[in-house]
Amino acid sequence: HGVSSNVHFVDASAEFLQGLSEEWQPEKKRKFIGEKFIQVYEREANKRNLQNCLMAQGTIYPDTIETGAAPTTKEGKGDSSSAAPDTIKTHHNRVSLVMEMIAAGKVIEPLADLYKVEVRQLGRMLGLPDSLVERHPFPGPGLAVRLLCTNNELPQQYKKCDVDTSAMQANTIGSQYGLSAVVLPVASVGCKGDARCYELPVMLSPLPSTTSEDSTQWALSEAQQKAAHICTSEIVKLVPHINRCILLLGPLGVNRVTLKKNAHMTQDRLALLRKADYKLTKILLKHSLYSTIWQCPVVLVPVTLHTSASEQPQTVGDDVGELVVVRPVHSARAMTALPTIVSTEVQQEIHAELHSIEGVSGVAIDLTCKPPGTIEWE
């Protein structure tokens, strides 16, 4: 189309991986990616004598809000009486180097005042095909914010809170809905009261008495899922230090969860996550769900599930498997989101396909609304 000859692709993955190899904190990961992107951009632009050109970004309004760089309503922009919101997560297109470029007039952002729903309306007005307009949003920092990492220590939130008490409270609530609860030894980003929170997820699974004796019929019905959503809302509201609930898929319960050690940003872990994402996308397309679900991130969580059937986790060499979480949501502007009801057939297919991947010890679905759980985990 007269453009391809002027498009230059740069593979800087080694630089990003090297800088992220030991990093596990979400905000530091996001800021590094944003800053490194600008460094690579400027270096490559200089090679081609493009120093005086403008950089175009696809920034949309929620990026600015969640970074804490603008009032929470577009009408309040530029009004000094409207306080900027708390930083929920720093978007790669709002790191300090980018803000300096914007102040210097070196950046154009034609979509910066639009929400995603408005961007899609614009795309249709321009005659773009549905295959482009309806594509699921993908995070600017890439899979790095869907690949949780560890520093081989339990998160501070797990140490500070009384995990046994939180687990007991979550189980008391869960039992009213036929669910058991396990507090996971990892943390994820959320939003409570317009402020950032970095708290723990609870993993729910059906109590044996609520499921069929046929081990193949473990998937929850629509009514059971709706009950699980209500259970989730009660847990994140009433149990301290909890901002997210997930539902374990599969016929086996879990009696112990351990933190995976040496879970760093590596090509192998990214490859596992890509494989899971690819398989999930095929399932959504097969069941005509891709166009009805607004977004469905796939997250790799560095915990190993030990089932009641065996104390031995799935092993891969000297390593242990990890938990894959899928997050199907409905939204319009990305400021709020609701979890999606998934049929029993699709639940079973998601579990079968993703659990078959080498290196996966369990599969779960995120049941959390936004707020308090952000759509992305980091």
Buried (B, 14 or more C-beta within 10 A) or exposed (E): EEEEEEEEEEEBEEEBBEBBEEBBBBBEBBBBBBBBBBEBBBEBBEEEEBEEEEBEBEBBBBBBBBBBBBBBEEEBEEEEEBEBBBBBBBBBBBBEBBBEBBEEEBBEBEBBBBBBEBBBEBBEEEEEEEEEBBEEBEBBBBBBBBBBBBBEEBBEBBEEBEBEEBBBBBBEBBBEBBBBBBBBBBBBBBBBEEEBBBBBBBBBBBBEEBBEEEEEEBBBEEEBBEBBBBBBBBBBEEBEBBBBBBBBBBBBBBEEBBBBBEBBBBEEBBEBBEBBBEBBBEBBEEBEBBEEBBBBBBBBBBBBBBBEEEEEBBEBEEBBBBBBBBBBBBBEBBBBBBBBBBBBEBBBBBBBBBBEBEBBBBBBBBBBBBBBBBBBBB
